[in-house]
């Protein structure tokens, strides 16, 4: 089946710094990728939809200047958390839509800890 | 807006027994997809089963089957012959037919007792 990778799997950063998370579709092209956030023991909340070559669409309440999303190629989307604060600590999951949009594949997630 | 409700925060089943997880959703659309995902402790989301709303027949994948009641907007997951490896969080999800983003329920934590 299709594989989506995320890097890094776990990152610790200091408050005020920025951190970039990569999401790659390894064996298929993904014109659309999604970024989710999951707090402990909670569900996945959609943060933004990323389309290759265009600006991301952010969900209500998500700060687009804080969570920068770049979908520069058909296999790579990046999420940059700028000026991170401890409340940004969470589990971030990306997913990629394959082909004609019928199948969505999830990455293994990235745990972000801001100290 | 579409919402997905899972009313059972936790469920428990004896190994080899059957358990049913509930899910209801709210939509005004007629065409959409419904999904059940499993999230084990590794937190990797694993697709368990998928149902297209236009199909009347309930989807089945080995020990996993759904009871899709479109009029009632209900989409329950039945796990037969439960195994220890089935223990995980289970999320019900909805996706509109002509839209790509997926909406998740709050999840049900399933424990399997040996």
Interface residues (C-beta under 8 A of the other chain):
Chain A: X32 X34 X38 X42 X43 X44 X45 X46 X49 X91 X93 X95 X97 X101 X104 X106 X108 X109
Chain B: X37 X42 X43 X44 X45 X91 X95 X100 X101 X102 X103 X104 X105 X106 X107
